[in-house]
Amino acid sequence: MMEKLLIICVFVGIIHMIETLAYSVRLAGLKTGKLVVALSLFNIIVIVSRTANMVQAPLTGKLGDAVQSKEDLPVLLHQLQTILLAASIGTIAGALLIPSFVSIFSRMISHLEVAGSVPKMMKNITSIHTLEKAKKHVKRPRWIMLSQLRIGGVPKRLLLLNLMATTIYTVGVLSTLYASTLEPTLSKSILMSSGLINGLAMITLAVFVDPQVAILTEKVMKGESTKQSMNKMVGTLVISRLCGTVCAQILLVPAALYIAWICKLIP
């Protein structure tokens, strides 16, 4: 069981790291001046990472299958909390890698423009020669970046929406799994609700968060705003994402109880 938990933690950590690194695609688009190509790459990365989050449902389902009685619930709860911790660690790892991936994604955008398609681009950038050259794009995060992260100028509503969506997105599958073990007689209807919960989070991100970031990116391209303001927004969004994964820890049990209560009301 420990091996399964480790695999799930690594998988979830990678998902949240990729989600965090997706912000750097917009910064790379500004750096290269090829925003349209950058947005195409951004959409691909986001779709893959957000869809991959659903894959953890059958993986974590195995942990729920091991629950035979109420005495096993504390063990399951600890396992789910460990998975949420992996989400936070993945977000932190992604934040630290953003400076490097701005440079790497800048190269990928150029390759995509030349190749004309993602499969051809992947074939070009996965050559041994290209991978060896990628080392020079690795950059250390600097403390000065943290000193520039002030909320002033960044819409607080945007940060709150990003935090809420990340919390729901992070805890959705896990809370439904825990709720299904609390109410075994309703397990099927509870587990089927996980897609609806994650869908709500993805709609919030797609409708309320991503467009506002896109608007600011466009303003920077037109010279109506500075690159520093974009860097600040990306930094504060990353912090709100991290806070969202922490809030998921707090809301895991309350969310499970709420989901179980809602499913009880359904005739």
C-alpha positions, 0 to 999 in steps of 0.5 A, a space after each residue: 500500500 505504501 508503494 501505491 501511495 508513493 506513486 499517487 503522491 509523485 503523480 499528483 505532485 507532477 500534475 500540480 507542478 505542471 499546472 504551476 509551470 503553465 504560468 511561465 508560458 505566458 511570460 515566455 510569450 511576452 519574452 519572445 513576442 510570439 503570444 499567439 503561439 505561446 497561448 497555443 502551447 499554454 492551452 495544450 499544457 493546461 488541458 493535459 494537466 487538468 485532464 490528468 487530475 481525473 486520472 488520480 480518481 481510479 488510483 486513489 480509489 484503490 486506497 478506498 478499497 482497502 477500507 474494510 471498517 470504520 477503524 480503517 478511516 484514520 489510515 485513509 484520512 492520513 493517506 489523503 492528507 499525504 497526497 494533498 501535501 504532495 500537491 503543495 510540494 509540487 506547486 512549490 517545485 513548479 514555482 522554483 522552476 518558473 525562471 528556468 521554464 520561461 527560458 525553456 518555453 521560449 525555445 519551445 515556442 520558437 520550435 513550435 513556430 518552425 515545426 508547425 505542429 506539436 508532434 513535429 516540435 516534440 520530435 525536434 526537441 527530444 533529440 539528444 543534441 537539443 536536450 544537452 543544450 537545455 542545460 544552459 536554460 536552467 536558472 536559479 530562483 532569486 530572492 529578489 523575486 519574492 520582494 517584488 510580490 506585493 498584492 497591490 495592483 493585482 485584483 484581489 477578486 482574481 486571487 480569491 477565485 484562483 484560490 477557491 478554484 485550486 482548492 476545489 480542484 485539489 480536494 475534489 476527487 479526494 473528498 468524494 473518495 473519503 465521503 464514499 467510505 463514510 457512507 458506503 451505501 451511497 458510495 456510487 452516487 458520491 463517487 460519480 459527483 467527483 467529475 461535477 466538482 472538478 468541472 466546477 473548478 475548471 470552469 471557474 479557472 477557464 471563465 474567471 481566471 484565465 481571461 483576466 490573465 490574458 487581458 493583462 498579457 495583451 496590455 503588456 504586449 501593447 505597452 499599456 502595462 509593464 512586464 513587472 506587473 505581469 511578473 507580479 500577477 504570475 507570482 501572486 497567482 502562484 502563491 494563491 495556488 499554494 494557499 489553495 492546496 493548503 486550504 484543501 487540507 483544511 477542507 478535506 473532511 468538511 467537504 467530504 461530510 458536505 458531499 455525503 449530506 448532499 447525496 443523502 438529500 438526492 431522492 
